[in-house]
Amino acid sequence: MARTKVNRYNQVLGRAGEDYAVEFLAERGFEILARNYRCGRNEIDLIAKCGNIISFVEVKTRRTAAFGHPTEAITTSKQREIAKAAECYIRAAHHPDALYRFDVVAISFANGIPTIEFIEDAFRIF
């Protein structure tokens, strides 16, 4: 498969994963505040609120296990990039009583059926 087709396929798969994650979170009482929030080169897939918790959500989607579990793609470097975007959001948004955390939604497909794993407080930045 040509590189451009692979990239487009990955983008479509990633977007579908984000759509599943939005639905999954909404069913659990989260309000989606932003999708694909950017600050410079850094991006957060979803920013969601549940009660007084603001969740910065990284969504990772895999169609097969050939490249490992989706969470394996969230490296320390990726965590730092997400944290930088989160800092921008916190400075710009006005949620004085909010608590903040980093969550992960990992989506795997088996026979076209998504399996969704939600990891609250998945990582911390010190």
Summary of the structure (lengths in Angstrom):
residues: 126
radius of gyration: 14.7
end to end distance: 41.1
largest distance: 49.4
contacts: 363
relative contact order: 0.19
helix: 37%
strand: 40%
